[in-house]
């Protein structure tokens, strides 16, 4: 897994976009107390469910790989 140049900024963008996507769809309402890792996992699973992104093999799903996948998604839209 090759690290992206500005992965931290892309992850922030992905979380903001993912929160907006989930709330616009009406499937989730995030609370200010939700941690970033909870948001990352929920957004990743939602985008996979909606077939927006390709799922990782189940044995490779980790916080780090989900964050990387979301950063790639943010860089493409």
SERO-4910 file (N, C-alpha, C, O; in steps of 0.05 Angstrom, whole numbers):
BEGIN
 pado doro    nc1    nc2    nc3   cac1   cac2   cac3    cc1    cc2    cc3    oc1    oc2    oc3
  Unk    A     17    -23      0      0      0      0     18     25      0     32     30     20
  Unk    A     18     39    -22     35     63    -25     21     87    -12     -2     93    -19
  Unk    A     35    100      5     23    124     19     20    147     -1     38    152    -17
  Unk    A     -3    160      0     -8    183    -17      7    207     -7     13    209     17
  Unk    A     12    226    -24     28    249    -17     15    265      5     28    272     25
  Unk    A    -11    271      3    -25    287     23    -48    271     35    -71    280     36
  Unk    A    -41    247     44    -62    229     54    -78    240     77   -102    235     79
  Unk    A    -65    254     96    -80    265    119   -101    284    111   -124    283    121
  Unk    A    -95    302     92   -114    322     83   -137    308     67   -160    314     70
  Unk    A   -129    288     51   -149    273     36   -168    258     54   -192    256     49
  Unk    A   -157    247     76   -174    232     95   -194    251    108   -217    244    112
  Unk    A   -185    275    116   -203    295    127   -226    302    108   -249    303    115
  Unk    A   -218    305     82   -238    311     61   -257    287     58   -281    291     56
  Unk    A   -246    263     59   -263    239     56   -283    236     78   -306    229     74
  Unk    A   -274    242    103   -292    240    126   -314    261    123   -338    255    127
  Unk    A   -307    286    116   -327    307    113   -347    300     90   -371    302     93
  Unk    A   -336    291     67   -353    283     45   -370    258     52   -393    257     44
  Unk    A   -358    239     66   -373    215     73   -395    220     93   -417    209     91
  Unk    A   -390    238    112   -411    246    131   -434    259    116   -457    253    120
  Unk    A   -427    278     98   -448    291     82   -463    271     65   -488    273     63
  Unk    A   -449    252     53   -461    232     36   -481    215     52   -504    210     43
  Unk    A   -472    205     75   -489    188     92   -514    203    103   -535    192    103
  Unk    A   -510    228    111   -532    244    121   -552    252     99   -576    252    104
  Unk    A   -541    258     76   -558    265     53   -576    241     45   -599    244     37
  Unk    A   -563    218     46   -578    193     40   -598    186     61   -616    170     56
  Unk    A   -595    197     84   -614    193    106   -609    167    121   -627    157    135
  Unk    A   -585    156    119   -580    130    133   -565    133    159   -563    114    174
  Unk    A   -554    157    164   -539    161    189   -540    190    197   -543    208    181
  Unk    A   -537    193    223   -534    220    235   -511    218    254   -513    207    276
  Unk    A   -488    230    247   -464    229    264   -467    248    287   -478    270    284
  Unk    A   -456    240    309   -455    257    333   -428    269    336   -408    258    327
  Unk    A   -426    292    349   -399    305    354   -381    287    370   -356    289    368
  Unk    A   -392    268    385   -376    251    402   -366    226    387   -349    211    398
  Unk    A   -375    222    362   -365    199    347   -336    203    340   -327    224    332
  Unk    A   -320    182    344   -291    184    339   -286    182    308   -303    173    293
  Unk    A   -263    191    300   -255    190    272   -254    161    262   -263    156    240
  Unk    A   -245    143    279   -243    115    270   -271    103    267   -275     86    249
  Unk    A   -290    111    283   -318    101    279   -329    112    253   -342     97    238
  Unk    A   -324    138    247   -334    150    223   -321    136    198   -334    130    179
  Unk    A   -294    131    200   -280    119    178   -292     91    172   -298     85    149
  Unk    A   -297     75    192   -308     49    188   -336     50    176   -342     35    158
  Unk    A   -353     67    187   -380     69    178   -381     79    149   -395     68    132
  Unk    A   -365    100    143   -365    111    116   -354     90     96   -365     87     74
  Unk    A   -333     76    103   -322     55     86   -343     34     80   -347     27     57
  Unk    A   -356     24    100   -376      3     97   -400     13     80   -411     -2     64
  Unk    A   -408     38     85   -430     50     69   -423     52     40   -439     45     22
  Unk    A   -399     62     34   -391     65      6   -387     38     -8   -393     36    -32
  Unk    A   -378     18      7   -376     -9     -5   -404    -20    -10   -410    -31    -31
  Unk    A   -422    -16      9   -450    -25      6   -464    -13    -18   -478    -26    -33
  Unk    A   -459     13    -22   -471     28    -45   -455     24    -71   -462     35    -91
  Unk    A   -434      7    -69   -418      1    -93   -404     26   -104   -400     28   -128
  Unk    A   -397     45    -87   -383     69    -95   -353     63    -97   -339     73   -114
  Unk    A   -344     46    -78   -315     37    -78   -314      7    -78   -333     -6    -68
  Unk    A   -292     -4    -87   -287    -33    -87   -281    -41    -58   -265    -28    -45
  Unk    A   -292    -63    -48   -285    -72    -21   -257    -84    -20   -248    -96    -40
  Unk    A   -245    -82      3   -220    -95      8   -226   -125     15   -248   -130     24
  Unk    A   -207   -143      9   -212   -170     19   -216   -170     49   -201   -155     63
  Unk    A   -235   -185     60   -242   -183     88   -219   -187    107   -218   -175    128
  Unk    A   -199   -203     99   -176   -207    117   -156   -184    116   -138   -183    132
  Unk    A   -161   -164     98   -143   -141     97   -156   -116    107   -144    -94    107
  Unk    A   -181   -118    117   -195    -95    128   -183    -87    155   -184   -103    174
  Unk    A   -172    -63    156   -161    -52    181   -166    -22    181   -173    -11    160
  Unk    A   -162    -10    203   -166     19    204   -148     33    184   -156     52    170
  Unk    A   -123     24    182   -103     36    164   -112     33    135   -110     52    119
  Unk    A   -120      9    128   -128      4    100   -154     18     93   -157     28     70
  Unk    A   -173     20    111   -197     35    106   -192     65    103   -203     78     85
  Unk    A   -174     76    119   -166    104    117   -153    109     90   -159    129     77
  Unk    A   -136     91     81   -123     94     55   -143     93     32   -142    109     14
  Unk    A   -161     74     34   -182     71     13   -199     96     11   -206    106    -11
  Unk    A   -207    108     34   -223    132     34   -207    156     24   -218    173     10
  Unk    A   -181    157     30   -164    179     19   -163    177    -11   -164    198    -25
  Unk    A   -161    153    -22   -161    149    -51   -187    159    -63   -188    172    -83
  Unk    A   -209    151    -50   -236    159    -59   -238    189    -59   -249    201    -78
  Unk    A   -229    203    -38   -230    232    -37   -213    245    -59   -221    266    -69
  Unk    A   -191    233    -66   -174    244    -87   -187    242   -115   -179    257   -133
  Unk    A   -206    225   -118   -218    220   -144   -244    235   -149   -254    235   -171
  Unk    A   -255    247   -129   -280    262   -133   -280    290   -122   -299    304   -125
***
